[in-house]
Amino acid sequence: MSTQISASPLPPPKERRRLRQSRSLTQAQLAAQLGVARATVRAWESGRRAPTGAEGRAYAEFLAAFTPSAAPDDPSEEAGPGTMGPGKPEPLTPAQAFDALYAFCAPALVRQTYLLCGRRELAREAVERAFQLAWQRWPEVARDRDPAGWVRAVAYDCALSPWHRFRPCYRHPEPPPADPADRDLLGALLKLPPSYRRTLVLYDGVGLDLPETAAETEASTPAAANRLTHARAAMAAWVPELADTALLHRRLTELSSRERLRASRPPTVRTLGERRNVFWTRAAIAFTVTIIGATALTLRTAPTHYEPPIAPAQAVEGVPRAVPMGPLSRDELALRAKLRGEASSGGERIEPTPR
C-alpha cells in the first residue's frame, strides 16, 4: 500500500508553519483538529518527520486549502486576455483580502490578547486598533510573509502600553473569571513582568518556537529562553500544578476559550480606520496652517531695526555723603558780605588804552 499523501508535494517546513499561523491557530489547536499530538505537528513543521497515513492526508488537505493554486500546465485551459481561466481563482480585492485575514485571525487574537492584559474590552480594542493600522498600511502588510504575526505584534504592543493606566475607565479592575482555577491562573499571569508574560503567551499559548518568539519580542534567542524559564518558574511557584508545561499550555488555551470575547465586523474596523486616518490627516493640515499663519504674523509685526534696551538703573559708588548745613564761621560771613557788595555795585570796567 502506498503511503504517498498526494500527487503534489507538501510546502517546505517554514511555509507549513506560516500557513498555520496565518489562520491564527496554535500547534495544539491544529493537533486537536487532526487528531495527533502537538509534538507531531511540531515535528512536521520542523521537517524532522514527514506526514504519513490518514493524519498526513488530513494535514496535506489543511495545507492545500490555504496554499495558492498553481497556474495550469495546459495552455488550452488558459482563457484569453481579460478573462479568468476555468481553474484559476479570481484575485481578491484589498478589502476582501483584509476581511478574510480579519475573519480568521481576530477571534483567536482577541482571546490571546486577553491573557496579556486581563481586560476584555482592552483586548478587543487593541486587536481592532492593530487591524486599523494594518488597513492603513495594507500594501506593506499584504506583502509581509506573516500578516497574522504583523497584526499580533501590534495588538500586543497596544495591549501592553503603559499609557492605559492614565485612562479613567481602566483605573479599576474588571470582574475576574468565574472559575477559581482560572482566576488563579490569570492572577499569576498578571503578576509577571510584561516581557515575561508576552514570551510565555507566545511560546506556551500561541505555540511559536523559541526563535520566532525572540523575533516577535525583539530579543535574542538566549534572552527569550531566559525569560521563558523565569516565567515558568514564577508560575509554578504561584500555582504549583502549572509546573507541567503541557498542563500550562492546556490551561492557557482553556482560559482564553472560556471568555466570550467578540470583535467587531471587518467593514466596521475598516470604516473606523479610514475615519481615524482622515481625522489625523485633517489635524495635521490644520496644525501646518496654524504654524504658517503664526510665522507670517510674526514676520509682519516684528521690528525692522534693532533697538537697544534701556539699561537698568545702578547705584553709583564713591560719592561722599551729603553734609547738612550748619552756621557760618566769621570768615565765611565776611566773604559773603564782600561778595554781595561787589555784586550790587558791579565790578571795575576794563577799558582799552591807546598805544
Rosetta silent file (secondary structure, phi, psi, omega in degrees, C-alpha in Angstrom):
SEQUENCE: MSTQISASPLPPPKERRRLRQSRSLTQAQLAAQLGVARATVRAWESGRRAPTGAEGRAYAEFLAAFTPSAAPDDPSEEAGPGTMGPGKPEPLTPAQAFDALYAFCAPALVRQTYLLCGRRELAREAVERAFQLAWQRWPEVARDRDPAGWVRAVAYDCALSPWHRFRPCYRHPEPPPADPADRDLLGALLKLPPSYRRTLVLYDGVGLDLPETAAETEASTPAAANRLTHARAAMAAWVPELADTALLHRRLTELSSRERLRASRPPTVRTLGERRNVFWTRAAIAFTVTIIGATALTLRTAPTHYEPPIAPAQAVEGVPRAVPMGPLSRDELALRAKLRGEASSGGERIEPTPR
SCORE:     score description
SCORE:     0.000 S_00000001
   1 L     0.000  132.313 -177.832    0.000    0.000    0.000 S_00000001
   2 L   -77.102  141.424  176.905    1.394    3.345   -0.964 S_00000001
   3 L  -101.474   14.161 -179.117    1.942    5.925    1.756 S_00000001
   4 L   -68.670  135.291 -175.900    2.001    8.845   -0.643 S_00000001
   5 L   -79.651  -49.772 -178.461   -0.142   11.673    0.654 S_00000001
   6 L  -156.159  168.895  179.967   -0.999   13.461   -2.582 S_00000001
   7 L   -70.525  -30.767 -179.085    0.291   13.929   -6.050 S_00000001
   8 L   -93.336  141.618 -179.294    1.592   17.420   -5.263 S_00000001
   9 L   -69.573  155.917  177.008    4.467   17.822   -2.787 S_00000001
  10 L   -74.097  155.736  175.858    3.913   19.466    0.578 S_00000001
  11 L   -64.331  163.761  175.596    5.168   23.021    1.171 S_00000001
  12 L   -61.132  161.159 -177.778    8.534   23.458    2.921 S_00000001
  13 H   -56.280  -42.880 -179.748    8.510   23.245    6.733 S_00000001
  14 H   -64.359  -35.693  178.658    8.741   27.004    7.213 S_00000001
  15 H   -69.558  -33.522  176.613    5.831   27.511    4.806 S_00000001
  16 H   -62.585  -43.678  178.433    3.773   24.952    6.743 S_00000001
  17 H   -65.064  -39.662 -179.897    4.309   26.938    9.930 S_00000001
  18 H   -64.895  -40.515  179.308    3.463   30.193    8.176 S_00000001
  19 H   -64.115  -39.068  177.161    0.222   28.785    6.785 S_00000001
  20 H   -66.083  -43.385 -178.985   -0.836   27.625   10.242 S_00000001
  21 H   -68.355  -31.093  177.654   -0.004   30.975   11.824 S_00000001
  22 H   -65.131  -22.126  174.480   -1.847   32.838    9.064 S_00000001
  23 L   -91.094    3.732 -179.296   -5.002   31.046   10.297 S_00000001
  24 L    56.708   42.738  177.592   -4.151   32.150   13.866 S_00000001
  25 L  -109.924  140.329  173.040   -4.030   28.514   15.023 S_00000001
  26 L   -84.542  166.463  177.238   -1.673   27.161   17.643 S_00000001
  27 H   -62.673  -36.473  179.149    0.093   23.862   17.228 S_00000001
  28 H   -67.426  -40.049  179.394   -2.135   22.360   19.908 S_00000001
  29 H   -65.940  -42.426  177.287   -5.312   23.550   18.184 S_00000001
  30 H   -65.886  -39.020  178.310   -4.207   22.143   14.834 S_00000001
  31 H   -62.795  -37.865  178.236   -3.170   18.896   16.517 S_00000001
  32 H   -66.001  -37.433  178.437   -6.633   18.617   18.100 S_00000001
  33 H   -66.859  -38.391 -177.294   -8.269   19.108   14.699 S_00000001
  34 H   -86.318  -12.636 -179.323   -6.086   16.444   13.076 S_00000001
  35 L    77.575   31.472  179.341   -6.260   14.021   15.997 S_00000001
  36 L  -126.195  174.988  178.378   -2.497   13.913   16.618 S_00000001
  37 L   -80.883  158.311  179.030   -0.164   15.061   19.374 S_00000001
  38 H   -64.094  -34.840  179.025    1.272   18.548   19.491 S_00000001
  39 H   -63.906  -29.495  178.334    4.776   17.112   19.205 S_00000001
  40 H   -67.923  -44.019  178.028    3.779   15.528   15.894 S_00000001
  41 H   -63.246  -40.376  179.133    2.714   18.876   14.426 S_00000001
  42 H   -65.395  -36.402  177.438    5.927   20.460   15.673 S_00000001
  43 H   -68.374  -36.941  176.807    7.961   17.669   14.052 S_00000001
  44 H   -65.235  -40.873 -177.502    6.110   18.169   10.742 S_00000001
  45 H   -75.476  -24.663  177.579    6.754   21.910   10.815 S_00000001
  46 H   -87.253  -11.776  179.390   10.418   21.485   11.697 S_00000001
  47 L    86.526    5.774 -179.825   10.968   18.903    8.941 S_00000001
  48 L   -74.587  -26.084  178.573   12.092   16.144   11.320 S_00000001
  49 L  -133.339  152.703  177.605    9.214   13.914   10.260 S_00000001
  50 L  -101.913  134.933  178.714    7.169   13.516    7.080 S_00000001
  51 L   -65.446  129.634  179.490    3.361   13.395    7.340 S_00000001
  52 L  -138.173  165.734  175.563    2.083    9.914    6.516 S_00000001
  53 H    73.309 -163.767 -178.694   -1.101    7.907    6.844 S_00000001
  54 H   -65.535  -38.456  177.854   -4.583    9.286    7.392 S_00000001
  55 H   -64.716  -37.552  178.197   -3.270   12.062    9.652 S_00000001
  56 H   -65.996  -38.231  177.783   -0.779   13.050    6.963 S_00000001
  57 H   -65.926  -39.969  177.477   -3.522   13.219    4.332 S_00000001
  58 H   -64.611  -38.167  177.902   -5.639   15.408    6.629 S_00000001
  59 H   -66.237  -39.469  178.909   -2.620   17.645    7.235 S_00000001
  60 H   -65.659  -39.194  177.625   -1.983   17.894    3.492 S_00000001
  61 H   -65.013  -37.297  177.380   -5.617   18.850    2.886 S_00000001
  62 H   -62.723  -44.095  179.966   -5.337   21.540    5.548 S_00000001
  63 H   -68.278  -38.729 -178.169   -2.242   22.998    3.888 S_00000001
  64 H   -66.892  -26.749 -178.821   -3.730   22.735    0.397 S_00000001
  65 H   -68.352  -23.456 -177.097   -6.799   24.703    1.481 S_00000001
  66 L  -118.609   12.299  177.018   -4.629   27.760    2.184 S_00000001
  67 L   -97.436  130.744  178.399   -1.926   27.308   -0.466 S_00000001
  68 L   -58.228  137.655 -179.222   -2.282   29.472   -3.631 S_00000001
  69 L   -71.429  142.273  178.502   -3.188   27.356   -6.650 S_00000001
  70 L   -78.153  160.508  179.869   -0.531   26.934   -9.287 S_00000001
  71 L   -71.042  146.957 -179.204   -1.096   28.058  -12.859 S_00000001
  72 L   -65.740  144.790 -179.714   -2.456   25.351  -15.218 S_00000001
  73 L   -80.378  -26.800 -177.027    0.113   23.431  -17.258 S_00000001
  74 L   -85.787  118.101 -179.471   -2.126   23.036  -20.289 S_00000001
  75 H   -62.607  -23.341 -178.900   -2.181   26.236  -22.346 S_00000001
  76 H   -69.834  -19.429  178.976   -5.585   25.270  -23.689 S_00000001
  77 H   -79.884  -15.404 -177.867   -7.041   25.707  -20.178 S_00000001
  78 L   -78.646  142.959  179.375   -5.981   29.332  -20.044 S_00000001
  79 L   -86.751  170.576 -179.831   -8.527   31.913  -21.034 S_00000001
  80 L   -73.307  177.979 -178.364   -7.992   34.758  -23.393 S_00000001
  81 L   -61.586  136.653  175.637   -6.841   38.222  -22.421 S_00000001
  82 L    87.478   -0.888 -179.735   -9.033   39.939  -19.887 S_00000001
  83 L  -125.144  163.312  179.760  -10.768   36.750  -18.673 S_00000001
  84 L   -99.503  139.823  178.954  -10.110   34.249  -15.929 S_00000001
  85 L   -70.218  161.925 -177.385   -9.321   30.638  -16.702 S_00000001
  86 L   -65.070  -31.167 -178.754  -11.677   27.857  -15.502 S_00000001
  87 L  -101.690    7.086 -175.744   -9.175   26.558  -12.925 S_00000001
  88 L  -107.894  119.502 -177.721   -7.733   29.917  -11.882 S_00000001
  89 L   -70.689  150.050  178.393   -9.414   31.701   -8.951 S_00000001
  90 L   -71.759  133.007 -178.250  -10.319   35.323   -9.278 S_00000001
  91 L   -65.579  146.801 -179.287   -7.892   37.546   -7.328 S_00000001
  92 L   -80.861  147.405  172.200   -9.228   39.174   -4.179 S_00000001
  93 L   -75.462  163.342  178.508   -9.608   42.898   -3.820 S_00000001
  94 H   -56.679  -39.569  179.856   -7.702   44.572   -0.952 S_00000001
  95 H   -66.238  -40.392  179.325  -10.904   44.845    1.090 S_00000001
  96 H   -66.645  -40.855  178.061  -11.759   41.179    0.543 S_00000001
  97 H   -64.401  -40.682  178.005   -8.231   40.066    1.474 S_00000001
  98 H   -64.402  -44.639  179.739   -8.327   42.221    4.606 S_00000001
  99 H   -62.287  -37.537  178.474  -11.744   40.869    5.604 S_00000001
 100 H   -65.935  -42.987  177.524  -10.512   37.295    5.138 S_00000001
 101 H   -63.136  -41.022 -178.959   -7.456   37.924    7.327 S_00000001
 102 H   -66.630  -42.755 -177.772   -9.616   39.597    9.963 S_00000001
 103 H   -64.159  -35.088 -178.628  -12.211   36.810    9.985 S_00000001
 104 H   -81.297  -36.188 -169.884   -9.560   34.131   10.517 S_00000001
 105 H   -97.455  -35.075 -169.589   -7.284   35.954   12.984 S_00000001
 106 H   -61.004  -47.295 -176.735   -9.398   38.362   15.034 S_00000001
 107 H   -58.869  -48.113  179.979  -11.420   35.909   17.205 S_00000001
 108 H   -69.756  -33.715 -177.741   -8.377   33.940   18.397 S_00000001
 109 H   -69.307  -34.253  176.338   -6.233   37.058   18.658 S_00000001
 110 H   -63.465  -41.610  179.584   -8.711   38.769   20.992 S_00000001
 111 H   -67.136  -38.675  178.306   -8.587   35.746   23.314 S_00000001
 112 H   -66.623  -40.587 -179.706   -4.785   35.672   23.231 S_00000001
 113 H   -66.124  -30.777  176.865   -4.576   39.396   23.963 S_00000001
 114 H   -61.079  -34.537  177.973   -6.886   38.912   26.942 S_00000001
 115 H   -65.640  -26.115 -178.523   -4.223   36.686   28.510 S_00000001
 116 H   -80.044  -43.684 -171.265   -1.756   39.580   28.295 S_00000001
 117 H  -106.275  -21.037 -179.260   -3.804   42.413   29.770 S_00000001
 118 L    72.726   14.210 -179.898   -6.598   40.667   31.723 S_00000001
 119 L  -126.360  125.707 -176.088   -9.169   43.129   30.365 S_00000001
 120 H   -68.431  -48.236 -177.489  -11.832   42.075   27.897 S_00000001
 121 H   -67.719  -38.152  178.483  -12.597   45.494   26.451 S_00000001
 122 H   -65.970  -37.312  178.010   -8.930   46.427   26.208 S_00000001
 123 H   -63.624  -45.167  178.318   -8.178   43.171   24.359 S_00000001
 124 H   -64.228  -42.031 -179.522  -10.909   43.862   21.806 S_00000001
 125 H   -64.930  -39.589 -179.584   -9.813   47.488   21.431 S_00000001
 126 H   -66.363  -40.290  179.932   -6.146   46.526   20.953 S_00000001
 127 H   -67.921  -42.995  179.112   -6.961   43.984   18.245 S_00000001
 128 H   -65.043  -38.356  177.714   -9.236   46.388   16.378 S_00000001
 129 H   -64.161  -39.553  178.720   -6.595   49.110   16.605 S_00000001
 130 H   -63.949  -41.471  179.208   -3.984   46.707   15.209 S_00000001
 131 H   -71.427  -30.912  174.356   -6.213   45.837   12.253 S_00000001
 132 H   -63.726  -42.778  175.720   -6.943   49.514   11.638 S_00000001
 133 H   -64.742  -36.438  177.892   -3.208   50.152   11.360 S_00000001
 134 H   -64.840  -37.298  178.461   -2.934   47.099    9.108 S_00000001
 135 H   -69.612  -36.597  177.142   -5.614   48.513    6.801 S_00000001
 136 H   -65.403  -32.211 -179.651   -3.842   51.875    6.661 S_00000001
 137 L  -112.452   36.270 -172.138   -0.613   50.070    5.660 S_00000001
 138 H   -59.258  -40.908  177.059   -2.270   47.282    3.720 S_00000001
 139 H   -56.522  -38.110  178.241    0.189   47.216    0.777 S_00000001
 140 H   -71.401  -43.128 -177.983    3.006   46.639    3.259 S_00000001
 141 H   -69.201  -38.117 -178.564    1.080   44.117    5.355 S_00000001
 142 H   -64.508  -30.701  179.027   -0.203   42.188    2.331 S_00000001
 143 H   -86.571   -6.847 -179.804    3.366   41.611    1.111 S_00000001
 144 L   -68.408  144.837 -179.047    4.573   40.523    4.557 S_00000001
 145 L   -68.769  -20.264 -179.950    5.468   36.829    4.842 S_00000001
 146 L  -141.453   80.498 -179.854    3.334   36.571    8.003 S_00000001
 147 H   -60.270  -36.417  179.330    0.472   39.115    8.058 S_00000001
 148 H   -63.797  -39.130  176.643   -1.051   37.450   11.122 S_00000001
 149 H   -65.734  -35.945  178.078    2.225   37.851   13.012 S_00000001
 150 H   -61.904  -47.567 -178.890    2.407   41.521   11.991 S_00000001
 151 H   -67.504  -39.538 -179.434   -1.063   42.188   13.383 S_00000001
 152 H   -62.465  -41.654 -179.900   -0.390   40.115   16.509 S_00000001
 153 H   -63.823  -41.249  179.425    2.758   42.085   17.344 S_00000001
 154 H   -67.719  -41.060 -179.824    0.917   45.420   17.000 S_00000001
 155 H   -63.703  -40.695  178.691   -2.034   44.182   19.068 S_00000001
 156 H   -65.655  -39.714  177.686    0.274   43.019   21.863 S_00000001
 157 H   -62.425  -42.112  179.184    2.083   46.372   21.857 S_00000001
 158 H   -65.092  -41.130 -177.240   -1.240   48.218   22.124 S_00000001
 159 H   -69.250  -32.746 -177.478   -2.478   45.985   24.939 S_00000001
 160 L   -95.121   10.622 -179.469    0.726   46.332   26.988 S_00000001
 161 L   -64.650  132.619 -179.090    1.063   50.091   26.539 S_00000001
 162 H   -72.740  -10.478 -177.969    1.721   51.779   29.916 S_00000001
 163 H   -72.874  -15.121 -179.422   -0.427   54.773   28.954 S_00000001
 164 H   -64.733  -24.746 -177.287   -3.642   52.835   29.651 S_00000001
 165 H   -66.146  -18.739 -179.445   -3.148   53.346   33.385 S_00000001
 166 H   -90.218   -3.268  178.832   -3.992   57.059   32.953 S_00000001
 167 L   -82.807  132.839 -176.707   -7.389   56.360   31.368 S_00000001
 168 H   -59.811  -35.124 -175.679  -10.269   56.761   33.832 S_00000001
 169 H   -74.458  -10.010 -178.271  -12.099   53.652   32.615 S_00000001
 170 H  -113.046   15.514  178.540   -9.050   51.442   33.306 S_00000001
 171 L   -81.942  -16.007 -179.835   -8.265   52.556   36.840 S_00000001
 172 L  -116.025  141.866 -178.356  -10.461   49.835   38.328 S_00000001
 173 L   -69.695  153.715  176.707  -10.028   46.080   37.687 S_00000001
 174 L   -82.949  162.228  176.591  -12.558   44.119   35.679 S_00000001
 175 L   -59.717  134.109 -178.581  -14.568   41.227   37.163 S_00000001
 176 L   -73.279  170.347  175.994  -12.330   38.134   37.299 S_00000001
 177 L   -60.864  155.376 -177.215  -13.234   34.807   35.645 S_00000001
 178 L   -72.398  -35.060 -178.446  -15.925   32.755   37.344 S_00000001
 179 L   -75.295  127.838  178.608  -13.798   29.610   37.741 S_00000001
 180 H   -58.993  -36.858  178.598  -11.442   29.829   40.760 S_00000001
 181 H   -64.800  -39.061  177.882   -8.720   27.951   38.848 S_00000001
 182 H   -67.696  -35.532  177.426   -8.968   30.444   36.004 S_00000001
 183 H   -64.197  -41.702  178.471   -8.774   33.324   38.481 S_00000001
 184 H   -64.522  -40.620 -179.251   -5.577   31.902   39.962 S_00000001
 185 H   -66.528  -46.223 -179.807   -4.066   31.398   36.508 S_00000001
 186 H   -66.306  -38.779  177.137   -4.946   34.889   35.295 S_00000001
 187 H   -63.213  -39.318  177.145   -3.747   36.454   38.536 S_00000001
 188 H   -66.939  -38.088  177.729   -0.429   34.655   38.241 S_00000001
 189 H   -62.190  -44.962 -176.432   -0.079   35.793   34.636 S_00000001
 190 H   -71.274  -15.943  175.412   -0.718   39.420   35.516 S_00000001
 191 H   -77.136  -20.999 -179.143    1.945   39.293   38.248 S_00000001
 192 L   -70.656  150.403  170.954    4.636   38.564   35.653 S_00000001
 193 L   -59.664  150.723 -176.519    6.571   41.458   34.080 S_00000001
 194 H   -54.971  -40.197 -179.164    5.131   42.382   30.666 S_00000001
 195 H   -67.134  -39.363  177.335    8.119   40.988   28.741 S_00000001
 196 H   -67.187  -42.023 -179.451    7.972   37.651   30.612 S_00000001
 197 H   -63.110  -41.932 -179.491    4.201   37.466   30.204 S_00000001
 198 H   -66.236  -41.071  178.256    4.420   38.118   26.469 S_00000001
 199 H   -63.517  -42.146 -179.516    7.112   35.479   25.997 S_00000001
 200 H   -65.322  -42.209 -179.378    5.108   32.900   27.943 S_00000001
 201 H   -66.644  -40.797 -179.117    1.907   33.569   25.991 S_00000001
 202 H   -67.326  -40.453 -175.078    3.674   33.397   22.637 S_00000001
 203 H   -82.975  -51.336 -175.921    5.547   30.175   23.398 S_00000001
 204 H   -91.786  -19.016  179.951    3.140   28.208   25.590 S_00000001
 205 H   -96.685  -55.911 -178.878   -0.106   29.852   24.491 S_00000001
 206 H   -77.205  -36.383  179.447    0.207   30.603   20.776 S_00000001
 207 L    99.470   20.310  176.380    2.706   27.808   20.111 S_00000001
 208 L   -72.613  154.823  174.073    5.566   29.710   18.464 S_00000001
 209 L   -82.161  175.383 -172.151    9.028   28.222   18.638 S_00000001
 210 H   -65.627  -43.987  177.767   11.826   29.957   20.524 S_00000001
 211 H   -61.834  -39.191  178.594   13.455   31.844   17.586 S_00000001
 212 H   -67.991  -38.415  176.304   10.075   33.179   16.444 S_00000001
 213 H   -62.975  -41.765  178.541    9.206   34.196   19.992 S_00000001
 214 H   -64.302  -40.912 -179.656   12.524   36.001   20.309 S_00000001
 215 H   -65.797  -40.346 -177.478   11.993   37.796   16.991 S_00000001
 216 H   -73.351  -28.671  177.231    8.485   38.936   17.897 S_00000001
 217 L   -91.788    5.321  178.454    9.563   40.182   21.322 S_00000001
 218 L    56.361   49.070  178.277   12.617   41.923   19.803 S_00000001
 219 L  -136.325  164.514  174.516   15.051   39.925   21.932 S_00000001
 220 L   -75.743  162.315 -179.796   17.826   37.458   21.300 S_00000001
 221 H   -62.765  -43.386  175.431   17.099   33.753   21.486 S_00000001
 222 H   -61.360  -37.487  179.170   19.075   33.284   24.764 S_00000001
 223 H   -66.498  -40.692  177.823   17.237   36.249   26.293 S_00000001
 224 H   -64.587  -40.641  177.569   13.861   34.818   25.249 S_00000001
 225 H   -63.395  -38.412  178.598   14.814   31.427   26.681 S_00000001
 226 H   -66.283  -42.268  177.629   15.838   33.081   29.965 S_00000001
 227 H   -63.003  -42.185 -179.155   12.550   34.987   30.165 S_00000001
 228 H   -63.816  -42.070  179.992   10.584   31.805   29.452 S_00000001
 229 H   -62.745  -45.648 -179.700   12.461   29.860   32.140 S_00000001
 230 H   -68.125  -36.823  179.246   11.896   32.532   34.783 S_00000001
 231 H   -65.744  -42.929  177.888    8.245   32.965   33.783 S_00000001
 232 H   -64.369  -40.001  179.183    7.569   29.232   34.090 S_00000001
 233 H   -64.302  -40.476  179.158    9.339   29.097   37.441 S_00000001
 234 H   -67.194  -41.239  178.145    7.284   32.013   38.750 S_00000001
 235 H   -63.216  -40.664  178.290    4.027   30.461   37.517 S_00000001
 236 H   -67.051  -31.799  178.849    4.933   27.161   39.177 S_00000001
 237 H   -70.918  -36.945 -179.507    5.729   28.964   42.440 S_00000001
 238 H   -81.591  -39.513  178.387    2.336   30.716   42.487 S_00000001
 239 L  -127.559   95.289 -171.405    0.317   27.774   41.099 S_00000001
 240 H   -57.598  -31.603 -177.546    2.287   24.558   41.761 S_00000001
 241 H   -67.769  -16.529 -179.554    0.254   22.411   39.379 S_00000001
 242 H   -83.174    8.990  174.837    1.441   24.550   36.444 S_00000001
 243 H   -64.908  -24.664  175.287    4.952   23.151   36.719 S_00000001
 244 L   -79.587  116.984 -176.320    3.877   20.747   33.963 S_00000001
 245 H   -65.571  -34.201  177.798    4.348   22.672   30.697 S_00000001
 246 H   -65.002  -40.727  176.990    1.737   20.567   28.868 S_00000001
 247 H   -67.204  -38.012  177.448   -0.817   21.381   31.562 S_00000001
 248 H   -60.736  -44.274  178.579    0.181   25.064   31.426 S_00000001
 249 H   -62.758  -42.742 -178.901   -0.445   25.136   27.678 S_00000001
 250 H   -66.751  -39.236  179.631   -3.823   23.434   28.069 S_00000001
 251 H   -67.672  -37.944  176.786   -4.863   25.779   30.880 S_00000001
 252 H   -63.640  -42.122  178.871   -3.919   28.845   28.868 S_00000001
 253 H   -64.800  -41.939 -179.833   -5.958   27.587   25.921 S_00000001
 254 H   -66.602  -40.862 -179.844   -8.952   26.800   28.132 S_00000001
 255 H   -62.074  -44.312 -179.910   -8.802   30.175   29.887 S_00000001
 256 H   -71.471  -27.145 -178.142   -8.823   32.099   26.620 S_00000001
 257 H   -80.787  -27.118 -178.014  -11.565   29.891   25.155 S_00000001
 258 H   -73.148  -28.344 -178.265  -13.976   30.257   28.100 S_00000001
 259 L   -75.386  131.537  179.031  -14.163   34.041   27.821 S_00000001
 260 L   -86.218   88.611 -177.351  -16.855   35.251   25.438 S_00000001
 261 L  -114.185  125.788 -178.715  -14.824   37.802   23.542 S_00000001
 262 L  -127.275  142.105  176.633  -16.046   39.085   20.213 S_00000001
 263 L  -101.069  162.378  178.602  -14.511   41.538   17.799 S_00000001
 264 L   -68.124  169.570  179.129  -16.360   43.933   15.528 S_00000001
 265 L   -74.764  152.400 -177.483  -17.153   43.063   11.937 S_00000001
 266 H   -56.461  -44.180  179.271  -14.440   43.671    9.316 S_00000001
 267 H   -60.273  -35.601  178.538  -16.287   46.507    7.460 S_00000001
 268 H   -63.947  -42.303  179.727  -16.720   48.349   10.764 S_00000001
 269 H   -65.135  -42.046  178.776  -12.999   48.105   11.518 S_00000001
 270 H   -64.339  -40.977 -179.691  -12.084   49.306    8.024 S_00000001
 271 H   -64.894  -45.061  178.590  -14.513   52.228    8.270 S_00000001
 272 H   -63.287  -39.163  177.299  -13.212   53.298   11.682 S_00000001
 273 H   -63.070  -40.513  178.457   -9.637   53.041   10.433 S_00000001
 274 H   -67.430  -39.578  178.044  -10.419   55.221    7.423 S_00000001
 275 H   -64.747  -41.723  178.432  -12.184   57.781    9.611 S_00000001
 276 H   -63.254  -39.653  178.719   -9.259   57.869   12.010 S_00000001
 277 H   -64.265  -42.597  178.104   -6.885   58.327    9.102 S_00000001
 278 H   -63.985  -40.881 -179.480   -8.982   61.207    7.715 S_00000001
 279 H   -61.350  -47.819 -178.206   -9.149   62.817   11.161 S_00000001
 280 H   -70.117  -29.836  175.577   -5.394   62.754   11.696 S_00000001
 281 H   -66.314  -45.562  178.276   -4.779   63.971    8.149 S_00000001
 282 H   -65.275  -37.734  177.999   -7.059   66.956    8.693 S_00000001
 283 H   -63.963  -40.050  178.140   -5.478   67.608   12.084 S_00000001
 284 H   -65.209  -39.446  178.058   -2.014   67.619   10.507 S_00000001
 285 H   -65.070  -44.906  179.248   -3.198   70.036    7.806 S_00000001
 286 H   -61.982  -40.956  178.655   -4.789   72.345   10.399 S_00000001
 287 H   -64.647  -40.739  178.327   -1.633   72.283   12.514 S_00000001
 288 H   -64.078  -42.623  178.257    0.513   73.104    9.478 S_00000001
 289 H   -63.525  -38.308  178.499   -1.770   76.014    8.516 S_00000001
 290 H   -63.688  -43.148  178.591   -1.598   77.321   12.102 S_00000001
 291 H   -63.363  -42.442  179.097    2.194   77.243   12.072 S_00000001
 292 H   -63.493  -43.582  178.935    2.292   79.058    8.709 S_00000001
 293 H   -63.512  -41.912  178.759   -0.141   81.739    9.967 S_00000001
 294 H   -65.367  -37.500  178.187    1.815   82.284   13.175 S_00000001
 295 H   -66.565  -42.192  178.477    5.056   82.587   11.216 S_00000001
 296 H   -64.300  -41.528  178.579    3.530   85.116    8.813 S_00000001
 297 H   -64.491  -38.153  178.782    2.115   87.187   11.694 S_00000001
 298 H   -65.073  -43.542  178.688    5.492   87.185   13.424 S_00000001
 299 H   -66.250  -31.363 -179.009    7.266   88.379   10.293 S_00000001
 300 H   -73.301  -39.235 -174.232    4.626   91.082    9.794 S_00000001
 301 H   -97.739   -4.134 -178.219    4.781   92.532   13.307 S_00000001
 302 L   -72.217  144.536  178.046    8.478   92.045   14.054 S_00000001
 303 L   -65.788  149.116 -178.157   10.635   95.294   14.265 S_00000001
 304 L   -92.490  -12.161  178.261   12.809   96.069   11.234 S_00000001
 305 L  -136.877  164.848 -175.268   15.738   97.588   13.190 S_00000001
 306 L   -88.762  130.475  175.625   17.463   96.924   16.423 S_00000001
 307 L  -117.019  110.943 -178.396   16.529   98.984   19.460 S_00000001
 308 L   -64.960  139.871  179.747   18.943   98.511   22.329 S_00000001
 309 L   -72.100  152.600  178.190   17.161   98.084   25.615 S_00000001
 310 L   -73.525  127.785 -178.745   17.431  100.720   28.350 S_00000001
 311 L   -68.088  141.229  178.895   19.976   99.663   30.902 S_00000001
 312 L   -67.485  152.405 -179.150   18.565   99.262   34.383 S_00000001
 313 L   -65.745  140.933  179.199   19.470  101.847   36.998 S_00000001
 314 L  -129.927  147.914  179.161   22.566  101.129   39.075 S_00000001
 315 L   -74.180  135.490  179.202   23.841  102.665   42.283 S_00000001
 316 L   -92.410  126.022 -178.293   26.889  104.974   41.905 S_00000001
 317 L  -102.473  158.617  177.851   29.567  104.296   44.442 S_00000001
 318 L    91.845   -2.457  179.292   32.350  106.617   45.741 S_00000001
 319 L   -84.308  129.350 -179.874   30.187  109.774   46.092 S_00000001
 320 L   -65.355  149.600 -178.079   30.678  111.459   49.521 S_00000001
 321 L   -72.671  140.878 -178.683   27.664  111.629   51.697 S_00000001
 322 L   -64.993  133.295 -178.559   25.845  114.978   51.805 S_00000001
 323 L   -99.907  131.234 -179.263   26.688  117.005   54.926 S_00000001
 324 L   -66.262  147.712 -179.924   23.856  119.033   56.491 S_00000001
 325 L   -68.391  139.401  177.257   24.214  122.876   56.503 S_00000001
 326 L  -126.979 -173.933  178.559   25.404  124.485   59.766 S_00000001
 327 L   -68.545  143.371 -179.177   26.126  128.045   60.998 S_00000001
 328 L   -77.062  148.048  177.672   28.741  130.054   59.005 S_00000001
 329 L   -80.396  177.096 -179.896   32.016  130.940   60.547 S_00000001
 330 H   -64.475  -40.845  178.813   33.332  134.547   60.903 S_00000001
 331 H   -66.371  -37.965  179.685   35.492  134.263   57.757 S_00000001
 332 H   -68.293  -35.288  177.471   32.601  132.818   55.780 S_00000001
 333 H   -68.190  -39.578  178.561   30.333  135.655   56.861 S_00000001
 334 H   -65.495  -40.718  178.808   32.929  138.248   55.835 S_00000001
 335 H   -64.425  -38.774 -179.960   33.356  136.596   52.437 S_00000001
 336 H   -67.111  -41.458  179.259   29.629  136.567   51.877 S_00000001
 337 H   -64.850  -38.212  179.193   29.269  140.196   52.716 S_00000001
 338 H   -65.538  -43.381 -179.896   32.114  141.069   50.364 S_00000001
 339 H   -65.784  -40.338  178.465   30.597  139.125   47.500 S_00000001
 340 H   -65.244  -36.623  179.511   27.211  140.687   47.989 S_00000001
 341 H   -68.625  -39.479  178.587   28.724  144.150   47.980 S_00000001
 342 H   -69.496  -33.921 -179.251   30.602  143.589   44.763 S_00000001
 343 H   -70.170  -30.836 -178.437   27.567  142.131   43.050 S_00000001
 344 H   -78.009  -38.934 -178.630   25.458  145.187   43.893 S_00000001
 345 H   -90.016  -14.076  179.483   27.971  147.873   42.714 S_00000001
 346 L    83.814  159.246 -177.951   29.365  145.839   39.848 S_00000001
 347 L   -84.339  170.253  178.137   32.954  145.150   39.030 S_00000001
 348 L   -70.319  136.422 -179.695   35.514  147.545   37.654 S_00000001
 349 L   -80.253  138.028 -179.461   35.124  148.227   33.944 S_00000001
 350 L   -98.809  124.303  179.338   38.102  147.373   31.804 S_00000001
 351 L  -118.244  141.998  178.793   38.810  149.958   29.123 S_00000001
 352 L   -74.380  143.579  179.022   41.346  149.614   26.342 S_00000001
 353 L  -103.700  137.744  179.394   44.262  152.088   26.400 S_00000001
 354 L   -70.781  150.205  177.075   45.555  153.704   23.159 S_00000001
 355 L   -93.694    0.000    0.000   49.108  152.932   22.054 S_00000001
